[in-house]
Amino acid sequence: MASILIIDDEVAIASAFAMFFRHDGAHVVTEAHSGADGIEAYKRVRPDLVLLDVRLPDMTGFDVLSKIRDDNPVVIMVTAYGDVPMAVDALHRGAENFLTKPVDLSHLAAAAERALEKASLRRMNRYLSDRRGSGADLLLGSSASMRELSAQISLLAASDRTTALIVGESGSGKGRVAELVHAQSPRSAKPFVQVNCAALTAESLDSELFGVESSTDGTGGPTKRGLFEIADGGTLFLDEIGDLDSHLQPKLLRVLEGKGFRRHGGTTEITPNVRVIAATSKDLVNEVTTGCFREDLYYRLSVMPINLPPLRARSREDLVDLAAHLLDELSPTVPGAPTTIGDDALDAILRYAWPGNIRELRNVLERAMLLARGQQKIELAHLPREVQGASGADVAHHVPRSLAEVEKAHIDRTLKANAHNRTHAAKELGISRATLIKKIKEYNLLDKPRS
């Protein structure tokens, strides 16, 4: 809920403004009727927005502004005696806007909305500065949903042998979560070994995972240990498990059931002490339905599934936490580059959809740091064009739409993004599957239900 401080010696006007902002229940309003009371109220309340009259009984509004400007407040100046030079002076002194009395309430509402957006952005930027270098684990974020996910990861890590399946879009951080599970587990001192199942042919992956026995007649090469042996005592991370060849699936299932394996060309049964973490960007339920993935292997892998949301479904605080984590990670590799982000640049970063998820965000921040070397901040101009286009400048091209129209369009996009999988779409939207089905019928959306 946004907080607003109104400093105006005309009690009737201050009360009218207060009533206007209180009526929707979205604002907490404080009134003050002198400069001194206003300064005291500001220090006590720390409001998101200050509506400040220029002429006050004990001092001018500019005097008040000078007393509080070190805190970088968002201020709209209001006066009955305004002229162009005064307005220019107010903006130069740090005011966000300048309105003349009598104030049109629709203009006041629009100005306040823009100012509160600026206040929210400054708050996010302060949060980013506070989080950088804090030593906190910022990879997952701090929202309630991500804290719950972090708790699941901790429970999974503590369970020494439990197989895990991490599901999420490409670039959403599945590998980093696998490393986090390993680092928090009793196996952390042992190897963490990873392989991408989509990057190798079935034959190459077979020898990588299970190894090759040297031939007894001396015609072959030396014995090659597979990754299951190399990861003994630790963790083996199988990325993009949905692309595992059908001939290798029963062999992996046998190992997961504790029955061991033999190297290619070998006769000795090897039973590794390895925890397996798998990850996929595919819908494995659909892969099972179409016969591309073994059902028994799917259930053996998904003992405790972890679903990673894409960046577009995470909160602003989560995105800022992640940006702070990446800036800390990148700063040693880009000497002389700023790690502070300007308000306009942060606005664009928070508005952008990030189709490439964490991988794209990391690349964008690294590029911006390189371009901004020797400067104080990463600015909007240092970001790629597609990210710049997501900045607040879009508001100038706002097309009025009802809430129902916005909801319908968002549900339609989410269904398409999840290939019309109702279960996954409902989870991303934060609603139950039954509510989603009701909305699909209500809005008459073209839907191809898959689950």
RAVENRA-V437837 format. One record per backbone hydrogen bond with DSSP energy under -0.5 kcal/mol. CO is the residue of the C=O (numbers start at 1). NH is the residue of the N-H. E is the energy in kcal/mol with one decimal. If there is no record, write none. Layout:
BEGIN
co=CO nh=NH e=E
co=CO nh=NH e=E
END
This chain:
BEGIN
co=2 nh=28 e=-2.8
co=3 nh=48 e=-1.3
co=3 nh=49 e=-1.6
co=4 nh=6 e=-0.5
co=4 nh=30 e=-2.5
co=5 nh=7 e=-0.6
co=5 nh=51 e=-2.9
co=6 nh=8 e=-0.6
co=6 nh=32 e=-2.4
co=7 nh=53 e=-2.7
co=9 nh=11 e=-1.1
co=10 nh=14 e=-2.6
co=11 nh=15 e=-2.6
co=12 nh=16 e=-1.9
co=13 nh=17 e=-2.6
co=14 nh=18 e=-2.3
co=15 nh=19 e=-2.6
co=16 nh=20 e=-2.2
co=17 nh=21 e=-2.1
co=18 nh=22 e=-1.9
co=19 nh=23 e=-1.4
co=22 nh=25 e=-1.8
co=26 nh=2 e=-1.4
co=27 nh=29 e=-0.6
co=28 nh=4 e=-2.9
co=30 nh=6 e=-3.0
co=32 nh=8 e=-2.2
co=34 nh=38 e=-2.2
co=35 nh=39 e=-2.4
co=36 nh=40 e=-2.2
co=37 nh=41 e=-2.6
co=38 nh=42 e=-2.5
co=39 nh=43 e=-2.2
co=40 nh=44 e=-1.7
co=41 nh=45 e=-3.0
co=42 nh=46 e=-2.8
co=49 nh=5 e=-2.7
co=50 nh=52 e=-0.7
co=50 nh=76 e=-3.0
co=51 nh=7 e=-3.1
co=51 nh=53 e=-0.5
co=52 nh=78 e=-2.8
co=54 nh=56 e=-0.7
co=54 nh=61 e=-3.5
co=59 nh=56 e=-0.9
co=60 nh=64 e=-1.7
co=61 nh=65 e=-2.6
co=62 nh=66 e=-2.1
co=63 nh=67 e=-1.3
co=64 nh=68 e=-1.3
co=65 nh=69 e=-1.5
co=68 nh=71 e=-1.8
co=69 nh=72 e=-2.3
co=73 nh=75 e=-0.7
co=74 nh=50 e=-2.2
co=75 nh=77 e=-0.5
co=75 nh=96 e=-3.5
co=75 nh=97 e=-1.1
co=76 nh=52 e=-2.7
co=77 nh=99 e=-2.9
co=78 nh=54 e=-2.1
co=79 nh=101 e=-2.7
co=83 nh=87 e=-2.3
co=84 nh=88 e=-2.6
co=85 nh=89 e=-2.5
co=86 nh=90 e=-2.4
co=87 nh=91 e=-2.1
co=88 nh=92 e=-2.3
co=89 nh=93 e=-1.8
co=90 nh=95 e=-2.6
co=91 nh=94 e=-1.1
co=97 nh=77 e=-2.4
co=99 nh=79 e=-1.7
co=104 nh=108 e=-2.5
co=105 nh=109 e=-2.6
co=106 nh=110 e=-2.1
co=107 nh=111 e=-2.7
co=108 nh=112 e=-2.8
co=109 nh=113 e=-2.3
co=110 nh=114 e=-2.1
co=111 nh=115 e=-2.4
co=112 nh=116 e=-2.8
co=113 nh=117 e=-1.9
co=114 nh=118 e=-2.0
co=115 nh=119 e=-2.4
co=116 nh=120 e=-2.6
co=117 nh=121 e=-2.1
co=118 nh=122 e=-2.5
co=119 nh=123 e=-2.3
co=120 nh=124 e=-2.1
co=121 nh=125 e=-2.3
co=122 nh=126 e=-2.4
co=123 nh=127 e=-2.2
co=124 nh=128 e=-2.3
co=125 nh=129 e=-2.3
co=126 nh=130 e=-2.4
co=127 nh=131 e=-2.2
co=128 nh=132 e=-1.9
co=131 nh=134 e=-1.9
co=136 nh=138 e=-1.1
co=143 nh=147 e=-2.5
co=144 nh=148 e=-2.0
co=145 nh=149 e=-1.7
co=146 nh=150 e=-2.4
co=147 nh=151 e=-2.1
co=148 nh=152 e=-1.9
co=149 nh=153 e=-2.2
co=150 nh=154 e=-2.1
co=151 nh=155 e=-2.2
co=152 nh=156 e=-2.6
co=153 nh=157 e=-2.7
co=154 nh=158 e=-1.9
co=155 nh=159 e=-1.1
co=156 nh=159 e=-0.6
co=157 nh=186 e=-0.5
co=158 nh=160 e=-1.1
co=159 nh=162 e=-0.6
co=163 nh=304 e=-0.7
co=164 nh=278 e=-3.0
co=165 nh=167 e=-0.6
co=165 nh=306 e=-2.9
co=166 nh=280 e=-2.2
co=167 nh=308 e=-3.2
co=169 nh=172 e=-1.9
co=171 nh=358 e=-1.5
co=171 nh=359 e=-1.0
co=173 nh=177 e=-2.1
co=174 nh=178 e=-2.2
co=175 nh=179 e=-2.1
co=176 nh=180 e=-1.9
co=177 nh=181 e=-2.6
co=178 nh=182 e=-2.2
co=179 nh=183 e=-2.8
co=180 nh=184 e=-1.7
co=181 nh=185 e=-0.5
co=182 nh=185 e=-1.1
co=185 nh=188 e=-1.7
co=187 nh=190 e=-2.2
co=191 nh=193 e=-0.6
co=191 nh=235 e=-2.5
co=193 nh=237 e=-3.5
co=195 nh=197 e=-0.7
co=195 nh=239 e=-2.4
co=196 nh=199 e=-1.3
co=201 nh=205 e=-2.8
co=202 nh=206 e=-2.1
co=203 nh=207 e=-1.9
co=204 nh=208 e=-2.2
co=205 nh=209 e=-2.8
co=206 nh=210 e=-2.6
co=207 nh=211 e=-1.5
co=208 nh=227 e=-3.0
co=209 nh=228 e=-2.0
co=211 nh=264 e=-2.4
co=212 nh=224 e=-3.3
co=215 nh=218 e=-1.0
co=223 nh=225 e=-0.6
co=224 nh=212 e=-2.1
co=226 nh=229 e=-0.7
co=226 nh=230 e=-2.3
co=227 nh=231 e=-2.4
co=229 nh=232 e=-1.5
co=231 nh=234 e=-3.0
co=234 nh=275 e=-2.3
co=235 nh=193 e=-2.7
co=235 nh=237 e=-0.5
co=236 nh=238 e=-0.7
co=236 nh=277 e=-2.5
co=237 nh=195 e=-2.2
co=237 nh=239 e=-0.9
co=238 nh=241 e=-0.5
co=238 nh=279 e=-2.1
co=239 nh=197 e=-2.7
co=240 nh=243 e=-1.8
co=241 nh=244 e=-1.9
co=245 nh=248 e=-1.5
co=245 nh=249 e=-1.2
co=246 nh=250 e=-0.7
co=248 nh=252 e=-2.3
co=249 nh=253 e=-2.4
co=250 nh=254 e=-2.0
co=251 nh=255 e=-1.5
co=252 nh=256 e=-2.5
co=253 nh=257 e=-1.5
co=254 nh=259 e=-2.3
co=255 nh=258 e=-2.0
co=261 nh=270 e=-3.3
co=263 nh=266 e=-2.7
co=264 nh=213 e=-2.9
co=270 nh=261 e=-2.2
co=270 nh=272 e=-0.6
co=272 nh=274 e=-1.0
co=273 nh=233 e=-3.6
co=274 nh=276 e=-0.5
co=275 nh=236 e=-2.8
co=275 nh=277 e=-0.5
co=276 nh=164 e=-1.6
co=277 nh=238 e=-2.7
co=278 nh=166 e=-2.9
co=279 nh=241 e=-2.8
co=280 nh=168 e=-1.9
co=282 nh=284 e=-1.2
co=283 nh=287 e=-2.0
co=284 nh=288 e=-2.5
co=285 nh=289 e=-2.3
co=286 nh=290 e=-2.2
co=287 nh=292 e=-2.3
co=287 nh=293 e=-1.3
co=288 nh=291 e=-1.2
co=294 nh=298 e=-2.0
co=295 nh=299 e=-2.2
co=296 nh=300 e=-1.6
co=297 nh=301 e=-2.1
co=298 nh=302 e=-2.4
co=301 nh=303 e=-0.7
co=301 nh=304 e=-0.5
co=302 nh=305 e=-0.6
co=304 nh=165 e=-0.6
co=305 nh=307 e=-0.5
co=306 nh=167 e=-3.2
co=306 nh=308 e=-0.7
co=307 nh=309 e=-0.6
co=310 nh=313 e=-1.5
co=311 nh=314 e=-1.8
co=315 nh=319 e=-2.2
co=316 nh=320 e=-2.4
co=317 nh=321 e=-2.7
co=318 nh=322 e=-2.3
co=319 nh=323 e=-2.4
co=320 nh=324 e=-2.6
co=321 nh=325 e=-2.3
co=322 nh=326 e=-2.5
co=323 nh=327 e=-2.7
co=324 nh=328 e=-2.3
co=325 nh=329 e=-1.9
co=326 nh=330 e=-2.5
co=327 nh=331 e=-2.4
co=328 nh=332 e=-0.6
co=330 nh=333 e=-1.6
co=330 nh=334 e=-0.9
co=331 nh=334 e=-0.7
co=334 nh=337 e=-1.6
co=336 nh=374 e=-2.6
co=340 nh=378 e=-2.9
co=342 nh=346 e=-2.7
co=343 nh=347 e=-2.5
co=344 nh=348 e=-2.0
co=345 nh=349 e=-2.3
co=346 nh=350 e=-2.5
co=347 nh=351 e=-1.5
co=348 nh=352 e=-1.9
co=354 nh=357 e=-1.8
co=356 nh=359 e=-0.7
co=356 nh=360 e=-1.1
co=357 nh=361 e=-2.3
co=358 nh=362 e=-2.8
co=359 nh=363 e=-2.0
co=360 nh=364 e=-2.6
co=361 nh=365 e=-2.5
co=362 nh=366 e=-2.4
co=363 nh=367 e=-2.4
co=364 nh=368 e=-2.5
co=365 nh=369 e=-2.4
co=366 nh=370 e=-1.9
co=367 nh=371 e=-2.3
co=368 nh=372 e=-1.9
co=370 nh=373 e=-1.1
co=372 nh=375 e=-2.4
co=377 nh=379 e=-0.7
co=378 nh=342 e=-3.0
co=379 nh=382 e=-1.7
co=380 nh=383 e=-1.8
co=384 nh=387 e=-0.6
co=384 nh=388 e=-2.7
co=385 nh=389 e=-2.3
co=387 nh=390 e=-1.6
co=388 nh=391 e=-2.0
co=391 nh=394 e=-2.1
co=392 nh=395 e=-2.0
co=393 nh=396 e=-1.3
co=394 nh=397 e=-1.7
co=395 nh=398 e=-1.7
co=398 nh=400 e=-0.6
co=402 nh=406 e=-2.0
co=403 nh=407 e=-2.6
co=404 nh=408 e=-2.7
co=405 nh=409 e=-2.3
co=406 nh=410 e=-2.3
co=407 nh=411 e=-2.6
co=408 nh=412 e=-2.3
co=409 nh=413 e=-2.4
co=410 nh=414 e=-2.4
co=411 nh=415 e=-2.5
co=412 nh=416 e=-2.1
co=413 nh=417 e=-2.6
co=414 nh=418 e=-1.5
co=415 nh=420 e=-3.8
co=416 nh=419 e=-1.8
co=418 nh=421 e=-1.9
co=420 nh=422 e=-1.0
co=420 nh=450 e=-1.3
co=421 nh=425 e=-2.6
co=422 nh=426 e=-2.7
co=423 nh=427 e=-1.8
co=424 nh=428 e=-2.2
co=425 nh=429 e=-2.3
co=426 nh=430 e=-1.1
co=426 nh=431 e=-2.2
co=432 nh=436 e=-2.1
co=433 nh=437 e=-2.4
co=434 nh=438 e=-2.0
co=435 nh=439 e=-2.3
co=436 nh=440 e=-2.5
co=437 nh=441 e=-1.9
co=438 nh=442 e=-2.6
co=439 nh=443 e=-2.6
co=440 nh=445 e=-2.2
co=441 nh=444 e=-0.6
co=445 nh=447 e=-0.6
END
